């Protein structure tokens, strides 16, 4: 990984770039138009509560960046970053934003205000959620992911046939049953809100093509970027915490090893045995012919 100035890092293959900077300042300086954005913004759920993880009672607090705020503050934060992201999207681009009840209603409201067209609200049902510590409500086992396109009139790309194929030749529904991150995904380190590669892989192959540019403005440990590169897409990630930028670099170096990348692909959930590798091989072949043309 090589550095440009001291806050932007590019991989040797130039397909994986990281910006260690405040998200608002970074977005203001970007001059790239992206085909897809995935954003996992702060959920603002760090309220000193307790939960259970790996059989142990632990705090729900993730960090100062996730501290609970007023409704006004949450809306203003979401309005600001979504406005800046919109300026860096192609006219036919789409955005995916994940959340829970703590922030997803704000996200939906602001997307509508900014004239995005909401396409779906995908429910990610975790097959291995932590148990409910209080025993006074239902177990929290889902997160919502809003999928929207930038413009109402510009058609977006959706690989309908591929999504149907990996779903047993049936139309894929908006409820996805996939596990949370597995141990093999955290061998190099972990971000407190890290998403599983299986989830990001499904998102990316559904609405992008080989060679497309993908942005993650809250990249954390860069699961979006790892999945993007495994699938032949280019990636830019932004995070203001140096330790997660360093973790992202380690994860990118890890998948540059062909055997390791094949191992990761083979462990993805939501695909039949060998299916994802076949899809990737076919899409890389498409990219090769595209470059020749």
C-alpha positions in Angstrom: 0.0 0.0 0.0 1.4 3.4 -1.0 0.5 6.8 0.5 -0.4 10.0 -1.3 0.2 12.9 1.0 -0.4 11.4 4.5 -4.1 10.7 4.6 -4.8 8.9 1.3 -3.5 5.3 0.7 -3.7 3.4 -2.5 -3.1 -0.3 -3.0 -0.5 -1.5 -5.5 -3.2 -2.5 -8.0 -4.9 0.9 -7.5 -8.2 -0.8 -6.9 -8.4 -0.1 -3.2 -8.1 3.4 -1.8 -8.4 4.6 1.8 -8.9 8.2 3.1 -8.1 8.7 6.7 -10.1 11.9 7.3 -13.3 13.3 8.6 -16.1 12.1 6.4 -17.5 15.6 5.6 -14.1 17.0 4.7 -13.2 13.9 2.6 -16.5 14.0 0.7 -16.1 17.7 -0.1 -12.7 17.0 -1.7 -13.7 13.9 -3.7 -13.8 14.4 -7.5 -14.8 10.8 -8.4 -18.3 9.8 -9.5 -19.3 6.4 -8.1 -21.6 3.6 -9.4 -22.6 2.4 -6.0 -22.4 3.6 -2.4 -22.7 1.4 0.7 -22.9 3.3 4.0 -23.1 1.9 7.5 -23.4 5.2 9.4 -23.5 5.6 13.2 -26.7 4.0 14.6 -26.5 6.3 17.7 -27.4 3.4 19.9 -24.5 3.6 22.4 -26.6 4.5 25.5 -24.7 2.6 28.3 -27.0 -0.4 27.9 -26.0 -4.1 28.1 -26.2 -7.0 25.7 -24.8 -10.6 25.5 -21.9 -11.5 23.2 -20.3 -14.9 23.1 -22.1 -15.8 26.3 -20.9 -12.8 28.2 -22.7 -9.7 29.3 -21.1 -6.6 27.6 -21.8 -3.0 27.1 -23.6 -1.9 23.9 -21.3 1.1 23.6 -19.3 1.2 20.4 -17.5 4.5 20.8 -17.9 8.3 21.1 -18.9 8.4 17.4 -22.0 6.2 18.2 -23.2 8.1 21.3 -27.0 8.7 21.4 -28.0 12.1 20.1 -31.2 14.1 19.8 -33.6 13.6 16.9 -32.5 17.0 15.5 -28.8 16.1 15.7 -29.3 12.7 14.0 -31.3 14.3 11.2 -28.8 17.0 10.6 -25.9 14.5 10.6 -27.7 12.3 8.1 -28.7 15.2 5.9 -25.2 16.5 5.7 -23.4 13.3 4.7 -26.1 12.1 2.4 -26.1 15.5 0.6 -22.3 15.2 0.0 -22.5 11.6 -1.0 -25.2 12.4 -3.6 -22.9 14.9 -5.3 -20.3 12.1 -5.8 -22.7 9.6 -7.4 -23.3 9.0 -11.1 -26.8 9.9 -12.2 -27.7 6.2 -12.5 -26.0 5.2 -9.3 -27.6 3.5 -6.3 -26.9 3.7 -2.5 -27.4 1.2 0.3 -27.7 2.5 3.9 -27.9 0.1 6.8 -29.5 0.8 10.2 -31.9 -0.1 12.9 -34.8 1.6 14.6 -32.3 4.0 16.1 -31.5 5.7 12.8 -33.3 4.0 9.8 -36.4 6.3 10.0 -34.2 9.3 9.8 -32.3 7.9 6.9 -35.5 7.2 5.0 -36.8 10.7 5.6 -33.6 12.4 4.5 -33.3 10.2 1.4 -36.8 11.3 0.4 -36.1 15.0 1.1 -33.0 14.8 -1.1 -35.0 13.4 -4.0 -33.6 9.9 -4.0 -36.0 7.1 -5.1 -36.3 4.4 -2.6 -36.3 1.0 -4.3 -36.4 -1.5 -1.5 -36.0 -1.8 2.2 -34.1 -5.1 2.7 -34.4 -6.8 6.0 -31.3 -8.7 7.0 -32.4 -11.5 9.3 -29.4 -12.7 11.3 -29.4 -16.5 11.7 -27.2 -16.2 14.8 -28.4 -13.1 16.8 -27.4 -12.5 20.4 -30.1 -13.4 23.0 -32.2 -10.7 24.5 -30.6 -9.7 27.8 -33.7 -8.0 29.4 -36.2 -10.7 28.5 -38.8 -7.8 28.2 -38.9 -7.5 24.4 -38.6 -9.8 21.4 -35.0 -10.7 20.4 -33.4 -8.1 18.1 -32.4 -10.2 15.1 -32.7 -7.9 12.1 -31.2 -4.8 10.5 -32.7 -2.8 7.7 -30.9 -1.8 4.6 -32.5 0.9 2.4 -31.7 0.6 -1.3 -32.3 3.8 -3.3 -31.2 5.4 -6.6 -30.0 8.9 -7.1 -32.6 10.1 -9.6 -36.3 9.2 -10.1 -36.0 9.3 -13.9 -32.6 7.6 -14.5 -32.8 3.8 -14.7 -30.5 1.9 -12.3 -28.7 -1.4 -12.9 -30.1 -4.5 -11.3 -28.9 -8.0 -12.1 -32.3 -9.6 -11.8 -31.3 -12.9 -13.6 -28.2 -13.5 -11.4 -30.1 -12.8 -8.1 -32.8 -15.2 -9.2 -30.2 -17.8 -10.1 -28.5 -17.8 -6.7 -32.0 -18.0 -5.1 -32.9 -21.3 -6.6 -34.4 -19.8 -9.7 -37.0 -17.9 -7.7 -37.3 -14.2 -7.5 -35.2 -12.9 -4.6 -37.3 -11.4 -1.8 -36.4 -8.5 0.4 -35.8 -10.6 3.5 -32.2 -12.0 3.5 -31.3 -14.8 6.0 -27.6 -14.5 6.5 -25.3 -15.0 9.6 -23.4 -12.2 11.3 -19.6 -12.1 10.9 -17.8 -15.4 11.5 -14.5 -15.9 13.3 -12.6 -16.3 10.1 -13.5 -12.8 9.1 -11.9 -11.3 12.2 -8.5 -13.1 12.3 -6.7 -9.8 11.6 -8.9 -7.7 13.9 -12.4 -6.5 14.2 -14.6 -3.3 14.0 -17.4 -3.2 16.5 -20.1 -2.8 13.8 -18.4 -5.0 11.2 -20.7 -6.4 8.5 -20.3 -10.0 7.1 -18.7 -10.4 3.7 -21.6 -12.6 2.6 -24.0 -9.6 3.0 -21.8 -7.1 1.1 -21.1 -9.6 -1.6 -24.8 -10.1 -2.3 -25.4 -6.3 -2.3 -22.5 -5.6 -4.7 -23.2 -8.3 -7.3 -26.9 -7.3 -7.3 -26.4 -3.8 -8.7 -22.9 -3.3 -10.0 -20.7 -4.7 -12.8 -17.0 -5.6 -13.0 -14.9 -2.4 -13.0 -17.5 -0.3 -11.3 -16.5 2.2 -8.6 -17.8 1.7 -5.1 -17.7 4.2 -2.1 -18.0 3.5 1.6 -18.0 6.8 3.6 -17.9 5.0 6.9 -15.6 2.2 5.9 -14.5 0.8 9.3 -12.6 -2.4 8.6 -13.5 -2.1 4.9 -15.7 -5.2 4.4 -17.2 -3.3 1.5 -13.8 -2.9 -0.1 -12.7 -6.5 0.5 -15.9 -7.8 -1.1 -15.6 -5.2 -4.0 -12.1 -6.3 -4.8 -12.9 -10.0 -4.6 -15.6 -9.3 -7.2 -13.5 -7.1 -9.5 -14.8 -3.7 -8.5 -12.8 -0.6 -7.5 -13.2 0.8 -4.0 -12.7 4.0 -2.0 -13.3 4.0 1.7 -13.3 6.9 4.2 -12.7 6.6 8.0 -11.4 9.1 10.6 -9.9 6.4 12.8 -6.3 5.4 11.9 -6.5 2.0 13.6 -9.3 0.9 11.3 -7.5 2.3 8.2 -4.6 0.1 9.3 -6.9 -2.9 9.7 -8.3 -2.3 6.3 -4.8 -2.3 4.8 -4.1 -5.7 6.4 -7.3 -7.2 5.1 -6.5 -5.9 1.6 -3.0 -7.4 1.7 -4.5 -10.6 2.9 -6.8 -11.1 -0.1 -4.0 -10.2 -2.5 -2.9 -13.7 -1.8 -4.8 -15.8 -4.4 -5.2 -18.8 -2.2 -6.5 -16.7 0.6 -9.0 -14.9 -1.6 -10.3 -18.3 -2.9 -10.6 -19.4 0.7 -12.7 -16.4 1.5 -14.9 -16.9 -1.5 -15.5 -20.5 -0.6 -16.7 -19.6 2.9 -19.4 -17.1 1.8 -22.9 -17.9 2.8 -25.9 -17.6 0.5 -24.4 -19.5 -2.4 -24.3 -23.1 -3.5 -20.9 -24.8 -3.3 -18.5 -23.3 -5.9 -21.3 -21.0 -7.2 -19.7 -17.7 -6.2 -16.3 -18.6 -7.6 -18.0 -19.5 -10.9 -19.8 -16.1 -11.0 -16.6 -14.3 -10.2 -14.7 -16.1 -13.0 -17.4 -15.3 -15.5 -17.5 -11.6 -14.5 -13.7 -11.3 -14.6 -13.9 -12.7 -18.1 -16.5 -10.1 -19.0 -14.2 -7.4 -17.6 -11.2 -8.7 -19.7 -13.2 -8.6 -22.9 -14.5 -5.1 -22.0 -10.9 -3.9 -21.6 -9.9 -5.4 -24.9 -12.8 -3.7 -26.7 
